[in-house]
Amino acid sequence: MKKQKQPNKKLQWTKFIIVLVLYLLFLYWLESWLGLIVIPFIYDAYISKKINWQWWKDSEGLTPHIMSWVDAIVFALVAVYFINLFFFQNYVIPSSSLEKSLLTGDYLFVSKVSYGPRIPNTPLTMPLTQHTMPIINTKSYIEWPQWDYKRAKGFGNVELNDIVVFNYPSGDTIVSDLRYQAQDFYGLCMELGMQQYQGSRNLDSLSMQQQRDLFKQIYDLGHQYVENNPNEFGMIDSRPVDRRENYVKRCVGLPGQTLQIKDRIIYLDGKANKEPDNAQFTYKVELAIPAMDFVGEQFEDLRKDLGITNEDLAQLSQYGYMPMTKKTAETLRSRKDICKSVTINTDAQAWGLYPTTMYTGWTRDNYGPIWIPKKGESIKLDINNIGLYERCIKEYEGNELLVKDSKIFINGKEANSYTFKMDYYWMMGDNRHNSADSRYWGFVPEDHIVGKPIFIWFSSDPDRPLFGGGIRWNRLFRIVDNIK
């Protein structure tokens, strides 16, 4: 029998003190002292050794080999969970809402310490998953315990024109069928309700209270349809804040600012905001050549230089419209051999925009003015503006809210003002005519902010095979702060 080597007590105490100091600094940063219950276990692991943490090393047969792999896998999962939770995570751009600033297929290094990491609402979750286990398609998190919102100190706050990753605000309610999980549940109910509603849709003669009643009736019809068709939509379910889908948009409005969009230009407190260089709008394109020729190899280099994707070409072929930057539009307009005309699309409907409980007449290109709530500041409430802020008051800040006979009741008491408990932000995509953003689902509360993209660590073109020109080498390790 081998004689066990006695541990160096001085070295063990040194390791324990270093680990303890680092752990206490970590708890101080989080401002959460619940983790003090772990200290006796740290002490035992380094000093007292009452618990045999690696009991399997003394076993015989295959047990040591199997358990060594289990030990390594568990350690890796815990380390990944810890790093993703408090420091950084990977995020891939799934759609074209930020084209041409961030492209579909860009993989981002997202820093959580830039704005400060959140203490998780649902701490018991499987690492490397957002809300669903792959293959088996079940929840990847346990809903208990649920912790209140709290954020550790970061390097700074969200600034104007920052590109921000956040949890989708309207993702609090979903249907379980995977085909509809990514769709806005409230928009889905309104769309289905509109299909079934048989009454008059003339809003000009309706008071604001009557408008609210009408929209509620339409929404209830859609909600009931979803409930009555579980085979198509699945069951109605909810998600906590940190388990909702991750979105990435540009912050174009800060807490306390008044935002208005006039002829596609964003104004903050009456002053025009700087538009991103890569901002896109949809243009009507009349080709001078057959569409198949423009799609062909002859113009492949031109399309690549202008960043025209297969998705853009599909829209052009189907509708005659294509999203473009100002520079791309001017280039195509100058190519008379390709285009007869390139004109910006001014068509815009006044339905389907936020808020969904009142008719404003606003469109995606002419929207507002709307004041963005700021923590600690109050706003006067009445029947004419409650639709803008009721979701903040009720859903995000947890109050009971009722509007009856044009009177507003908050937590059972009549109210004519409200003081906000959180900061809110206005997020929009750079692809302005092809972006589901705050114009459609409203404000982003501070407790939904995930982090700030720092750089692109990998990028692949979904229109090309990965090893056939699909890797965008010129985008690798590109700093996101330079994409303005």
N, C-alpha and C positions, 0 to 999 in steps of 0.2 A: 504494500500500500504506500502510495507516494505521500510524502509529508507536504502538507499545504504550506505555501509561502505566506508568511505573515505580512499583512499590508503595512505600508509605511504610514504611521498615524499622522505624522507631520504633513505629508503630502495630501492625505485624505482630508485633513482639516483645511488645508489651503484650498483644495478644490471646492469643498463645501462652502467656505466663506465667499469665494468668487461667484459660485452659482447663486448663493443666497442674495448677495448684493445685486447681481443682475436681475434676479427675479423680483426683488423688492422695488428696484427702479422701474421695472416693467409694470408692476401693480400701481406704482405712483403715477406713471404716465397714463394708465387707463382710469385712474381715480376709482378703482374698484378693489376693495380689501377683502372681498369674499375669498379670493385666492390664498389667503393666509392659512386656510385649512390644509393646504398642500405642504406647508413647511415641515411638519413632522415626518412626512414621507421622504422629503429631500434629506432630512437629517438621518433617517434610517438608511437610506441608500448609500450615504457616504460614511457615516460614523457608527451608529449602533448596530446596523445590519441584523436586526431581529427578524426581518422578513427575507426569505430566500428568493430574491427576485429572478434568479436564473437557476431554478431548481433542476431544470432539465439537463444542465451540463453534467450532472452527476449520474444521469440515467444511462442505460445500456441499449444497444440495438440501434434502431433507426430514429428513436425519439430525439436525440440531440441534433441530428441532421434536419429533421422536419421542423423542430421548434426553432432552430437557428434561422430558418427561412421565414417562419411565422413572425419571429421577433423582428427581423429586418423589414418585413412588409408592414407590420403594425407601426414600427418607428417611422418608416417613410410616409405612411398615410397621415400620421399625427403631425409630422413635420410639414407636409404639404398643406394640411388643414390650417395649421398655425400660421404659415407664411401667407397663404391666400386670404386668411381672415384679417390679418393685421398689417400686412406690408404691401404685397402686390399680387396681381393675378393676371392671367392671360385673357384676352378678349379678341374675338374675330369679328370683323365687320360683315354682317349678314346681308345687308341690303344697300341700295344706291342712294339713300337719303342724304349722305354727306359727300357724294360725288361732286366735283372732282378733288375735294380736299382729302378725304379718306375713301379708299376704293373697296368695293366688295372683294373680299379675300385678303385684306390687310389684317395681320395679326399684331395686336397691340400689347405692349407692356404697360399695364395700368397701375399707377401708384395710389395706394390707399393712404399713405402718410401725407400726401400733398394737402388734402383737406381734413385729415384725421380719420382713422378707422372707426367704424361703428362697433359697439358691443353688439353681438348678434342677437336678433329677436328670437331665433330658433337655434340654440347652440348645438343641438344633437342632429347632425346632418352628415351625410356621406361626402367625404372630400371629392373634389373635382366634379361635382354635380351642382346644378342650380336648384332644381326642384323635382326632377324625375330621374329614376334609375333607368339606365339604358337597357334595352332588350326586354326586360320584364315590365317596363312602363308603369311603375308604382312610385309613390312619393319617396323621395330620397332623404326626407327629414322627418323627425318626430315633432309633433306640434306642441308637446309639453316638455320642458317649461317654456313659457313665453316671457321674454324680458322686455322691459320698457326701453324706449329709444335713449341712447346715450352715445356720445362720440368723444373719443380721445382727442387731444390737441394735435393739430397738424402743422405743416409748414406755412399754411396760409389759408385763405378763403377762396371760394369761387369768384373769379373775376370776369368782367365783361369780355366776351368773345372767346372764353375758354371752351375747348372741346371737353365734354364731361360725360362720364359713364354714370348711369343712374338706373334705379328700378322703375319699371313702367308704372306710373301712378294708377292708370285704369286697370291694372292687372290684379286688383284685389279680388275680383270675382271672375271665374272662368267656367267653362264647361269641360267635362272630363274627356270628351272625344278629342284625340290629338289633332284632328283636322281643323278644329276651331280654337284650340288653346291659345294660339298666338293672336287671335282676333279680339278686338275690343268688345267685351261682353255687352257694354251699354250701347255701343253703336250697332251691334248685332240685333239687340232687342228693338231699337228704334227702327232699323231697316225692316225687320220682320213685321213690326207693328204697322208701319206705313203701308206695307203690302196688303194688310188685312183691314185697315181703317176705311170705312165707307162714307164717312161724313164729310162736311165741308172743310177745306183747308185754307180758306180765306182768313188771314189773320188781321187784316187791316181794321176790321170793325170790333176786334176783341180787346178787352182790357188785359192788363198784364196778368191778373189773377186767372182770367179765363184762358189765356195762353198757357199758363202753367197747368191748369186742369186738362187742357187738350193734349199737351205733350205727355203728361202723366198717363192719360188714357191710352195714347198710342204706345208708350213704353210698356204699360201693363199688358196690352195685347200681345206684344212681342215676347215679353217675359213668360206669359202664360203658354204661348206656343212652344217655347223652348222646354218648359216644364212638362208639357204634354207629349213631347216627342223625344224621350230619352234614347230611343234606338238610333236617332239621327245625330243628336247633340251630346248624349251622355248626361251625367248628373251635374247639376250646378254645384260648384265648390268655391272655396275661397283660398287665398294665399296670404301669408304674412308678408310684411314689407320686404324683408331681405331675401325672400324666396321668389319674388316676382321676376319676370323677364328683365334682362339687362338691356338697356337702350343706350345709344350714344348720339348726342346732338351737340350743337353749339349753344352756349348760353348767350342770349341776345337781350336779356332783361334781368336786372338785379332787384333785390328787395327794396321797396320804397319808390321805385321808378314808375313813371306812367309811360306805357308803351302804346304806340299807334303805328299801323302800317298804312301808308298812303302811296298808291300807285307802285306797290312792291317794295318801297323803301321803308325801312324801320326807323321810327323816330322815338327817342327817349327824352322825356321831359321837353318835348318840342324841338329837339336837336337831332339831325340825321345821324344815325350810327354808321360807322365805317363798314361797308359791305366786304365780305371776304373776296379775295381776288378770284377764287374759283366758284363763286356763287352761280348757280344755274337756274334758268327758267325754261319753260317749254316754248318752243317756236314752231310755227306752222311752216313747213318746208314744201315748196313746189319744185320738184326735180325737173331738170332739162333733159334727163336721160332716163331710160327704164330703171326701175328700182333694183332689179336684179343685177344691172351693170354696176351700180354704186356699191352693192353688197359684195361684188366679186373681187378677185385678186388684184385687178388693175388699180383700185384705190385703197388697197390694204395699208400701204405706208401712210397715206394721208389720214385714214381713219385712226391709225395707231398714234400718229403725231397729235391729233386732235382729241384723243382719248374717247373716241366713239366706240361703245361696246355693242355686243350682239343684242343686249336688252334695248339699247337705244334704237338700233336698226329695226327691231321687232315692232316698236311703237311707231316708227316711221312708216313701215310697210303696212301696218294695220290701220293706223289713224291719220297718217300724214303729219304727225307731230313728233318732235324730238327734243329732249332736254339738252341745252347747250350753255356754255359760258358765253359771255359777251364777246370774248376773243374768237371762240369757235364760230359764232354766228357771223361775225365780220369776215372771217376767212372764207366761209362757205358763200356768203353774199357776194364776195369778190370773184368767186369761181363761176363765171357765167356758163362755162362748159358743163357744169354739174347742176347748178340751181338756177331756176328762173327767179325765185323770190324766197326770202327768209324773213318772216314777220313774227313778232312776239305774240303769244297767245294771251288774249285779254279775257277769254271766257272764264267765268267764275260763278259758281252757284252759292247761294246764301243758306244752304241747308247742310246739315251734318257737321257744323262747326260748334266749338265750345262758346257759350254754354248751351246744353241741349234742352234746357227747361224754359227758354225764352227765345223769341225771334228778334234778332238785332238788325238784320239786313246786311251784316258784315260778310265779307268774302275773304278768301285767302290772300288777296292782293290789297284789300282795303279793310282793315280790321282795327277795332278799338275806337277811342282810347280805353285802356284798361289799366287800373292801378295794381301793381304787384305787391301783395301783402308783405309786411316787414314785422319781425318779432318785436313786440312791445308797443307797436303803433295801432291806433284804433281807426275805424272807419264807420261812418254813419250808414245805417242799413235801412232800406225801404223796399217796397215791392218792385221797384224798377232796377235795383242792382243786386238783390239777394241771390239771383240765379248765378251771378259771377262768383260768389264766395261761399255758397252753401256747402259745396263739396269740401272746401277747406275746413269750414266750421264743424261739419258733421262727420265726414269720413276720416279726415286727416288729424283732426284735433279732438275727436271723440265726444262731441256734444250731441244732445238730442235737439233736433231742429224741426219746427213745424210752421208752415205758412197757411193761415186760415183767414178768410175774409180780408185779404191784403194786410194782415197783421203778422208779425214775425215773433215766434216764441222759441227761446233758447233755454233748454233745460227746464221747461215748464213756465218760464217767466217771459212776459212780453219784453222785447228788446228793440231798441232803435240804434244800437251801436254794438261793436264787437272789437275786442283787443286780441290780436293774434299772438299765439304762443310760439310760432316757428317762423323762420324766414322761408320765402318761396322764390322760385326762379322761373324764367320763361325760356324754354328751349326750342330751337328750330334747326332743321336740316339746311345745309347749303344748297341742296337740290330742291329749291323752294316749291316747285310745282309737283314734286313727287316725294313728299315727306309727311309721314304721320307724326305730327309734333304738337306743341302746345296750342296751336290754333284749333286742334281737333279734340284734345283732352285736357287742356288747361294747365294749371300751375304744377311745378315740381316742388314738393316740400323738401326741406333740408334733410329730413330723416330718410329720404330716398336716394340721396347722393352717395355713390359708390366710390368714385375716385377719378383721377385725372390721367389720361393716356400720356405717356412720356415719349415713347418712340415705337416705331414699327420694326419688330424683330424678324418678321418674315412676311412675304406677300406673294400670292399666287393668283394668276389671271384665270377666272372660272371659264373663260371662253377658249382657253388653250390647254392642251395636255401639260401636266406638270414638268415633264422632261422634254417637252417639245416647244420651248419658248414660254412656258407658263409661269416660270419664276420671274418676278419683277425685280431684277438685281439692283436697279437704280433706286428702289424704295427701301431696301434693307437698311435698318438702323438709322432711318430718317427721323429726326426729332419732330414731334408733333407740334411743338411750340412754334416752329417755323412755318407751319401750314396755316396761314391766315388769309 
